[in-house]
Amino acid sequence: MRRGLKKHVPKHLFLTPIHRYIVEKYWNIWIMGANKEYSFFHVKDRTMEQAVQRAKILVEALPYIRDFRGRRIVVKYGGHAMVDPELKSIFARQIILLQYVGIQVVVVHGGGPQIGRVLKQMGIESSFYEGKRITDDKTMDVVEMVLAGGVNKDIVNLINRDGGKAVGLSGKDGSLIKARKFYLSRSSIEDGEEALVDMGQVGEVAAVDTGIIETLEKAGFVAVIAPLGVGDDGVTYNINADTVAAEIASSLKAEKLIILTDEKGVLDQDGRLISSLNYNDIKTLIDKKVVSGGMIPKLECCRTGLGKGIMKAHIIDGRTPYSILLELLTDSGIGTQIVKE
């Protein structure tokens, strides 16, 4: 006899084992039905409440969909959202939804952890200076293979598999990104003079030609871009993905730049989320050391983008499911928005 059912059946009933089992089963169901928590009607009520809540969310999103329809949004995809299988799938579905409602999305992705893993597997040691990878010829071969041939195509496949339309590019395709060699500045301890550190095939954006992106948009495709560029000397350069996203967003005159991170957004000195900043606040936060580490270059990229014509920038937590939709299409948002004034 099943545990928990025996006590519900009157002991005076004389039943065969099979009949007793049937009575026990349905008697217990009837008893539970008397408790509203388990009743059919209560479950139905809860289902209706959930459906109404979903409808409210859709209605809340309508003015944002109306405002952003036909406009461009550049999303820099990185962090844990690129690693966790469920978050990867959710990211792709968000891009597809935005595409379906008429918002033109461009995705720029990173891939540092993936590059590091492959370099280790191939026995290639990486050299770093102030946390930045020095990229020699062998390392650059792996960087291009992983970014353009691996990570990029994985993102494209996720979007296409779920019904979207995406094409993978690197900055080398269609002369999208013209690069120049990047040198890291440092001050000499001995004489205080500034010196330049050669970072190998690490570059910065010299110019952007958005023609290939616009061609893909007209055909209904999302451009997914690996942050590589080519210099005048024909050399391929690896470029910081945040920088590439900001420069492409600026060149496209995008409505928004959205940067996915592994942080809730920009935090104040007490660790609380700052929901909104303006352009001038960025320098203050950096100078006062309220922000540090990887958040500094992200904020500087946002400031660069805003200075070149982007309407708003957003730094959000990519670990939160549906973070892009929550930030874009709800009244409250979930991260930090940065406006020009």
N, C-alpha and C positions, 0 to 999 in steps of 0.2 A: 504494500500500500504506500502511495507517495507521501512523503513527509509534508505535513501541514494540511492534508485534506481530511484525515480521519476524524478530526474533532468537529468538522462541519456536518457530518452525517449522523442523524438520530440513531442511537444504538438499538432501539426497539424494532427497527426495520429488519425483516428476515429476507435476505437476498442471496442469490447464488453469487459466486465470486465475480463472474462477468457482469451481472446486473449491478452488483455493488460498485464495481469500478466505474460503470457508466453514471450511476447516481452521484458518486463522489465527484466525478469530473464536472458534471453540469450543475450540481448543487453549489460547488465552490465558485463556479462562474457567476451564478445568481447572487451569491453572497457578496462577491467582489463588486458586482454591479450596483449593489446598494450603497457602496462607498463611492462618492462622486469622483474621487481621484482616479478610479479605474473604470468608471462607467463609459459606455459607448458615447453618450451625449457629451460628456466632458471632453473626451478625446476629440470628438467632432468640433466642439467649441474651440479647443486649442488649435486645431488645424485651421479653422476659420480665422482666428486671431492672427496666426502666422501669415495666412494668405493676405489679410488686410494690411499687415505690416509691410509685406513685400510690395503691395500696390502703392502704399504711401511712399516707399523708397523710390519707386519708378516715377511717381508724380513729382517728388522732390528733385529728381534728376532732369526732368523735362526742360526747365529754363536753361540749365547748363548745356544740355545737348543742343538746344536751339542756338545759344550764343556761340558755341564752339564749332557747329556744323560748317564744314568747308574751310576751317582754319587748320593751321599746322601745329603739331605738338611734337617736340623732340624728347625722347625718353632715353636717359643713360641707364643701361641695365647692368647691374653688378652686384657684388656681395653675395649673401647667403641665398638670395632668390635665384641665383644662377647654379646653385649646387643641389638644393633640396628638390627631389623629383616632383613632389606635389606643387611646390611653389613655382617651379618651371612651367608646369602645365597651366596653372592659374595665370601666370604672366602672359602666356600665349593667348589664352581665352580673353583676357582683358584687351589685348591689342586687337583681336578679332572683333570684339564688341564695338570698340571705338571706330574701327574701320567700317563696320556695318551701319553705324549711325551717321556716317559722313564726316568724321574727324580724320584728317590726314596725319598719320603717325609715321615718324622716322625713329628707328631704334639704333642707338650706338652702344656697343657692348665692350666690356673689358675682358679679362681672362688671366690675370696675374697668377692665381692659385693653380689654374690648369697648366700654365706655362712652367711654373716651378715643379709641378709633379712630373711632367714629361722630361724636363731637363734632368731631374734626379734619376728617372728610369733609364735614361740614356747615358748616365754617368758624366754629365757635363756640369762642372762646378760653376756656380754663379758668383760674381763679385758685385758688391754693393758699396755705394757711397751715400751716407746719410739716408739710408733706407731705400735708395733708388738703384735699380739693377743697371749695371754697366753691360751694354749689349755689344759683344764682339760678333764676328762673322758667323761662328758656329751657333751662338745663342740666337742670332737673328733668324737663321734658318728654321730653328725650332719655334720661335715666336710667330713667324709667318705661317708655318704649318698649323700650329695650334689655333691661332686667332682666325685666319681666313679659311683654313680647311677643316677645322674641327668645331670650335665653339660656334662660329658663324653659321655653319650648315646645320648644326643641332637646333639652333633657335629657329631658323627658317623652316626646318622640318616640323617642329612643334606647331608653328602657326599654320602651315599648309595642311597638316594632318587633321586639325580640328575645324577646317573649313575656311581659313583665311587665305590670303594671297600675298606671299612674301618672296622677295628676291635678295640673296646675299651679295654684298659688295665689300671690297676693301677700298681704302682711299686711293689705291692705285688704279681702280677701274674708272674709265671715262675721265681720267685726270681730275678726279673728285677732290683730292687733297694734295696740294703742292707743299712740300715740307722743306725745312732747313735744319741743319745740325744744331743740336741743343748742347750748350755748355752750362755746367752748374757753377755758380760763383761761390767763392769762399774767401775769407780774409786770412792772410798769413799771420800767424801768431807772433812771428819775429818782428816784422816791420809794419804790420797792420794794413799792408797793401792787398788789394783784391786780386785773386788769381782765378783762372778758369780751369775747371776739371772736365776733361774729355770723357763723355759718357758712352762713347762708341756710337752705335747706330740708333741712338735715341734722338728724336727730333721734336720739333714744334711746328705748328701750323703757320705756313707763310701765306697761303691763299686757298680759297675754296671755290670750286666750280660746281654749282648745284644742278647743272643741266641734266645729268643722268638721273638724279632724284626726281626732278620734275617730269621727266619722260616716264618713269615708273609710276608716279602718282596718276598721271593722265590715263594710264592703262589699268589703274585700280590696284596697284601693288604697294605693299609696305617695303621700304628699303631698310635692310638690316646691315649695319656698317661696322666692319672691323677697323680699329684705329691705326691704320698704316698709311704712310704717305711716301711720295717719291720726291727726291731733291732734283735740282737742275743737273746734278752730276749723274743722275740715274740710279743713285743708291736708295734702297728701301729703308725707311725709318719707322721705328716703333714710337708711337705718340701716346701720351696720357689720354685715356678715354674720356675723362671729364672735360679736358680741354677741347678735344675733337667735338664732343656734343655741344659745347657752348659756341664754338666757332661755326658749326653747321647750323645751329639754331639761329645764330645772328645773321648768317648769310641768307637763310630762308625767311627771315623776318617772322619767325615763329611766334605764336601767341604765348606759348609756355615752354620752358625747359624743366623737365622733371628728372631729378637724380635719385636713384634708389641706393640706399645705404644699409648698413647694419646698425644704425642708430635711430632713435625715435624722431630725430630731426636735430635742430640746433638747440642746445641746452644752455640755460643761464648758469651763473656761478653756484646755484643751489641744486643743479641737476634737474631743473624743471624745464619742460618743453616751452620754447618760445614759438608761439603760433604764427607770428607775423613780424617781419623786419622790413626796413627800407634800405635802399642802396647805401646810404651813409652809415648805417649801423654796423655794416660789415667791418669796416676799418676799425671802428671803436672796439668791437668784440675781439679782433685779432690783437690790436695794440695793448689792450688790457688783459690779454691772455685768458679771456673767458673761454675761448675755444682753442683747441690744440690738435696736434697730430694730423690725421687725414682729413679732418673737417676743414682745415684752413684752405687747402687747394680747392676743395669743393666750393667753398664760399667765394674764393677769388674767381673761380670760373663763372659763378653766378653773377658776380659784379661785372666781369668782362662782358657777359652776354647782355645784361641789362644796359650797360653803357653803349652797346652796339645795336640796340633796338628791340630786344626781347621784352615783351610786356610784363611777364612774371616768371619767376623761377621758384621751384619747389624742391625741398630736400625731405624725403620721406623714408619710412622704415620698410624696406622690401621684404622683411621677414613677416610682416602682417599680410595675411591673405587679402587679395583684392585691394591692395593699398592704393593703386593708381586710380581706380574708380572711386574709392572713398575720398581721396583728395580732390579729384576733379569734379565729381558729380553730386557731392553732398554739401549741405550748408556749413557743417562744422569742419570738415577736412580732418586729417590725422597728423600732418607733419608741420613743417615750417614753410610758409610762403614768403617770398622776398619780392618786394615791389620797388619800383624806381624812386618813388617819392613817398 
